[in-house]
Amino acid sequence: MITFEKIDNDAKVYSENARYIHYHTPDQLIKYYANYYDYKVMPTIDEFKEDVTTQQQFHERHGQEHLLFIFPENEQLDEVLIEYGKSIGCQLEHMELYRLKSPRQLRQNEKVQCEIVKEEGKVFDDFLAVCAIGERKFGDEFVELKKKTHLRDLYDERIIQIVGYLEGKAVGKIEAIVGEGTIEIDDFYVLDSARRQGVGSKLQEAVYEQRGGREVILVADGNDTAREMYVKQGYEKVSERWEMLKGTE
């Protein structure tokens, strides 16, 4: 059965109790999904208020400004929790987990080529350049942090990094994580100027070719229009969960 437990997580466990796991990763303090609470059971409103205070105080001691709470999958949030979260500035996020049921070929463009990153050099530099464009919206500090993790991942046999080229120019990238029985599309990005030209489809096909019998899975934002593309490509939703995030401006 495919659940969110199949999703790769490199965050470090700081503490754990009967209600939640507290993830805290000292070398990735600005990365939201490395520092958060993951609930095992749905909190009451009083518990959630207490958890907000506790996480906020903890993050302030470590120079962090965000809050992130991940709720149990396939459980609906109580309206009281939602309203309280909004009142303190949290955004409600609806995340959906998809598995590839039957791959379907979409837009084909012979001018699109993909290359797997195998070592440091031009292809890896192209990969970093495309990544930086997509990551820049989170700030220069985040770009530098990701550059270090991309280099670390280059030497991790579980991680696949692929660059998409359109007429010889690097315009997209995709990352995949090989797990036990699954291959997870962790992140993929195509430059605005190259979208709707078959680059995204070609990058995903490059992952399909590496699956070796494993199930292809990915997590999508429930409000993201890319969901429609995933369905057209043969994905089906298998699970969902709610998150509350208060990020830095």
Beta strands, then each sheet from edge to edge (+ up, - down):
strand 1: 13-16
strand 2: 20-23
strand 3: 36-39
strand 4: 67-70
strand 5: 91-100
strand 6: 112-116
strand 7: 159-166
strand 8: 169-178
strand 9: 182-190
strand 10: 215-221
strand 11: 235-246
sheet 1: 1+ 2- 3+ 4+ 11- 5+ 10- 9- 8+ 7- 6+
end
